[in-house]
Amino acid sequence: MKPIIQEPKMLVRIMAGAIILLLAGNIGSYLVLSARISALAGSMASTTDKLQLAIDQTHQSLSSTLTAQEQNVGALQQQLGGFQSKVGDLSGTLNTLQKLSQTDPELLKKYSKVYFLNDNYVPSHLLEIPPAYEYSDAKQLLIYSNVLLHLEAMIEAASSTGIKLYAFSAYRSFAEQKALKGDYTVVYGAGTANSFSADQGYSEHQLGTAVDMITTGLGGALDGFDRTPAYQWMLNNAYKYGFILSYPKNNGYYVFEPWHWRFVGLKLAADLHTQGKNFYDLDQRTIDTYLVNIFD
Ligand SMILES: [Zn+2]
């Protein structure tokens, strides 16, 4: 036998066989590979679908979360608005309370023979009435500090229309009042004095917010003030400066005192004027609602 390699035909066959084998192997590999690729492609397609679905779902979930968040923000903003307005209300209430705590509640109290100021009561702030507004310079008159500007404005306004108005009496301490009542008692007797002027303005003068007004031509007397143009001017204008007539004509509680004016604040005086009512006609509860604004 000749060696295999020496047989060219055989060699060719062997080589051809080898090539066929090689090719067959490659084809097999190719087929396997192709199947794998196709499987991979299928898998990828399904993965892509799944991814897309996941993305869609995430997007949907995110956008619904966003909407919910936006609604929350809206609700929060609304709550905040409500809260801010509550804070506003609260600070308004606090201001009112603070103002009230600094306002003497006695200033708008109704006084009578049954209910009057404590003997020891002294107003917190008193100021001297400038001599130009006083009828006599014999005695320095004092008035509740916040009332002075209103009294001056009233007298100036009257003066600008030719009406002469002066303060005749203003703040009176308990001791002065007692001495004054003593004088009346001596002159008229106890029974009359008790129902007469010494008692009437008692508490209001002790408060420092009441003024007895006088005009020229009366010889320095209060009596007859109601027959003067000054009195008419006061009836028509005093309310604009916060003053009211405590004991008007034909009232049911006290003797008519045309000269005795009490400061009750611009708002209350104006309301009384508009409604044609007297201070002592109102119930105390209604009057008290004006206290916080008495010096506005
Ligand atoms: Zn008086």
Residues whose N, C-alpha, C, O or C-beta is under 5 A from the ligand:
A	BS01	ZN	G201 D212 H260
